[in-house]
Amino acid sequence: MERVTGIGGVFFKARDPKALGEWYKQHLGIDVQPWSGAAFDWGEGSGDPKGVTSWALFKDDTTYFAPSTSSFMLNYRVRDLDAMLAQLRAAGVPVDEKVDDGEYGRFGRAMDPEGNRFELWQPPAEE
């Protein structure tokens, strides 16, 4: 059985992503970059796999989370995106047909029973 191996990212909507990013930078010390997000490296200890969790703000009228109307979307790391998507489809979970492949890995999306869209991310193979 395929399973999630970690949180790849936390994305949420904001009326003013730039201003909210500045608020998080000032009050929580998050190193918000010009793309309205930050990256948290983890697992750098002895024997731990290295990874990253993205944190990003999206304009409140984004359609990236659609068809969900939620103000957030989680991105989950997986080892085998195709196997996970097939497993979800077999269970009757609504899964987007489109899979994105690029330099940052492979991405697929689906919806939970409460209408929250989530993203599945298979990081690129290490060289």
C-alpha positions in Angstrom: 0.0 0.0 0.0 1.3 3.4 -0.9 1.4 6.0 1.8 2.3 9.7 2.4 5.9 10.1 3.5 5.6 13.7 4.7 4.2 17.2 4.2 5.6 18.7 1.1 3.9 22.0 1.5 1.2 24.2 3.1 -0.6 26.6 0.8 -3.3 29.1 1.7 -5.2 32.0 0.3 -4.7 35.6 1.4 -6.4 38.8 0.4 -3.0 40.4 0.1 -0.2 37.8 0.0 2.6 40.3 0.0 1.3 42.1 3.2 0.5 38.8 4.9 3.9 37.5 4.0 5.5 40.5 5.6 3.4 40.0 8.7 4.6 36.3 9.0 8.2 37.5 8.4 8.0 40.2 11.1 6.0 38.2 13.8 7.1 34.6 13.2 10.5 35.1 11.5 9.5 33.1 8.4 11.9 34.0 5.6 9.2 34.9 3.1 10.7 35.2 -0.4 9.5 37.5 -3.3 7.4 34.5 -4.6 5.3 34.9 -1.4 6.6 31.7 0.1 9.3 30.0 2.1 11.1 26.7 2.2 11.9 24.8 5.4 14.7 22.2 5.1 14.5 19.2 7.4 16.0 15.8 8.2 19.6 17.0 8.0 20.6 14.9 11.0 22.7 11.8 10.8 21.0 9.1 8.7 17.9 11.3 8.1 16.7 11.8 4.6 16.9 15.5 3.5 13.8 17.1 2.4 12.0 20.4 2.2 8.5 21.7 3.1 7.2 24.7 1.1 5.0 27.3 2.7 3.2 29.6 0.2 0.5 32.3 0.0 -1.8 32.5 -2.9 -4.0 35.4 -3.9 -7.6 34.9 -2.6 -9.0 34.6 -6.1 -6.6 31.8 -7.2 -8.2 28.9 -9.0 -5.3 26.6 -8.1 -7.3 25.0 -5.3 -10.4 24.6 -7.5 -12.8 22.9 -7.5 -12.4 23.2 -3.8 -13.6 26.3 -2.1 -11.3 25.8 0.9 -8.8 28.6 1.7 -5.9 26.1 2.0 -4.4 23.1 0.3 -1.8 20.6 1.7 0.8 19.0 -0.4 1.9 15.5 0.6 5.1 13.8 -0.3 4.8 10.3 -1.8 7.4 7.8 -3.1 5.4 6.6 -6.2 2.8 9.1 -7.5 1.4 6.7 -10.1 0.8 4.0 -7.6 -0.8 6.4 -5.1 -3.1 7.9 -7.8 -4.2 4.4 -8.9 -4.8 3.4 -5.3 -7.0 6.5 -4.8 -8.9 5.9 -8.0 -9.6 2.3 -7.1 -11.1 3.5 -3.8 -13.4 5.9 -5.6 -11.6 9.1 -4.6 -12.0 12.0 -7.1 -8.5 12.3 -8.7 -7.6 14.9 -11.4 -6.6 13.3 -14.7 -3.7 15.8 -15.2 -0.3 15.0 -13.7 2.4 17.7 -13.9 6.0 16.6 -14.5 8.9 19.1 -14.2 12.2 19.9 -12.6 10.8 19.9 -9.1 9.2 16.5 -9.5 5.8 15.1 -10.3 2.4 16.4 -9.0 -1.1 15.0 -8.9 -4.2 16.3 -7.2 -7.4 14.9 -5.6 -10.2 15.8 -3.3 -11.0 14.5 0.2 -14.7 13.7 1.2 -15.2 17.2 2.6 -14.2 18.9 -0.6 -10.6 19.9 0.3 -8.3 19.6 -2.6 -4.8 18.1 -1.9 -1.7 17.7 -3.9 0.6 14.7 -4.1 4.2 15.3 -4.8 6.8 12.8 -5.9 10.2 14.6 -5.6 12.7 14.2 -8.4 15.0 11.2 -8.1 18.3 12.1 -6.5 21.2 12.2 -8.8 
